[in-house]
Amino acid sequence: MTRAETSATRLGLHTGTVATTTLGWLFGLVWSLVLSGPAAAAPPDPANFNGFDVSAASVPVDAIQRGGPPRDGIPAIDKPRFVSAVQSALAAGDRVLGVALGGIARAYPVRILNWHEVVNDNFAGRAVAITYCPLCGTGMAFDARADGGPPMRFGVSGLLYNSDVLLFDRATDSLWSQLKQQAVSGPRVGNVLRTVPLTHTSWADWRSRHPATTVLSTDTGFARDYGRDPYAGYDKVQQLMFDVSARDDRLPLKEWVLGVRVGDTYKAYPFGVLAQRTRGRGELLDKVGGRQLRIRYDDAHQSAQAFDAQGQPWPGTMAFWFAWFAFHPQTEVLSAP
């Protein structure tokens, strides 16, 4: 597949113009036909990508890829609306990203995040960015203040690094890598994002843990078919739409893993191994970077989380194996029993 065809594919996934392929997932029409006009035909400035200056980027510029959509072509949700659990039309097995903060619990359905990737939210005065990359399977929440600065509001740049979404903050147009958790270009390059505890699980699991939770409404202000998964089947094929800087064949490309970091040590917990170690549901004690961690796994809800020795949430990210390894090639891996 050529780069142009790949760009077309990703744009089609977000516009609703689709066609079936032998891979079983959805492809779009050529993006230049959708973005018709002189601007679409103009050759790109080598120093700019979707209008962003990457000339002083902290990552290799040739590794920053155009995903297809332009800046804000995948619109962030800036004014999220929520409904009660009773009002929600979610099925028990629907995937959600759950955040419980300051006595407030909210669920963000992946079926909505597939189309928007960013929700700029607020928890009792605390600005939080909920982010999701469908290509990597990564849901992450961040404190919208970086290095003590003012709260930021994020958008979707239409660019990727290691197949992962590059966000941008609207105040400075700096590009931020989700999995790297820092700005990779622009005035804020090098600034770090602090994670907020997030649970990636099924709706049934989240609702049982947080009965009073509210749910992100499909009343987003945008016309999208939230009943259709634009990435249906992508997690099943051992191919990538966008290449990454490093690969490892110890696990299938899209094996789910829980990735954790302790200091300079990284470790991946493959779901297949966790299922064996915990017999499908339970807790695994492990030591990473000299720190004792508790890894809880639930096969029925396809969810895993990390906690410290005192039972407090420890930052962890559920991701496809290829994505975790691309950003952390030195990672340790939990071995089978």
Helices and strands as residue ranges (DSSP letters): H 3-15, E 19-20, E 26-27, H 31-34, H 38-41, E 48-49, E 52-53, G 61-63, E 64-66, E 82-84, E 95-101, E 104-109, H 110-116, E 118-123, E 126-133, E 138-143, E 154-161, E 164-169, E 175-177, E 182-185, E 195-196, E 199-202, H 203-209, E 214-216, E 256-262, E 265-270, H 271-278, E 281-288, E 291-298, E 303-308, E 313-314, E 316-320, H 321-327, E 332-333
